[in-house]
Amino acid sequence: MNDYGSPRPYPSPSSSFPGRAELPLDTVTWGPDLPGDDALRLITAPKGKKILQLGVGLGHNAVSLALAGAHVIAVDHDLTRLDAARQLAEVNEVKVELHQGDLADLAFVRADQIDLALSVYALARADDFDRVLRQVNRVLRTGGTFSVSLPHPAWLMLDHDPASSARLARRYGEDTPRDVDGVEIHARSIAELFGSFSRANFRVDSLLEPEARSGRATVPSTVIMRGRKDGV
């Protein structure tokens, strides 16, 4: 199992979620082998804020934010991941509000209640990305942000065979989901992501393609997009 929203809880990261990193509890981690949010600074001053996380992974980001003083609400469909997050919260003596369900089913959250939201890799397998964005926009306060990291569409063009060099396996922006360990992963282009955020009434104010700390990647492994809910 890894903390990047992998398709299923295996001990090894799948080919679409590159690398392995030790997961800290003093900063939010946006993807494998990437700088933490202490460097990327997508989330500022979490203390006292109500934060929604879609896809809990092993709970490291949720616990990190709770340790920083946030009220964290985390949603995941997988009971194993939720149980791991619950145990991590208990060990670190913080409270994380955990909910099982589809990432777009946010009816339990009232409108305009969330200060900021985030999702790390989990939305790669969302069939209806636009619906998730609409639901998050509904629950965010005006001025709130939704930061999403995903496997980079350029990375998903490649076949990452550990026994050989990466080779081109599909076209950029190909809309056919890619099968990864028996689970469909959507390789949405940067333009598609921009369009989805715009249709859900978000203004994109940050787009990052952070370089892996190892510096070995030929293309970015992760794209991070942050949308802001502006007032009408």
Secondary structure, DSSP 4 states (H G I P E B T S, - for coil): --SS--SS--SS--TTS-------SSS-B-STT--BHHHH--S---TT-EEEEE--TTSHHHHHHHHTT-EEEEEES-HHHHHHHHHHHHHTT--EEEEES-TT--TTS-TT-EEEEEEESGGGG-S-HHHHHHHHHHHEEEEEEEEEEEE-TTGGGEE--TTS--EE-S-TT--SPEEETTEEE----HHHHHHHHHHTTEEEEEEE-PPPTT---SS-SEEEEEEEE---
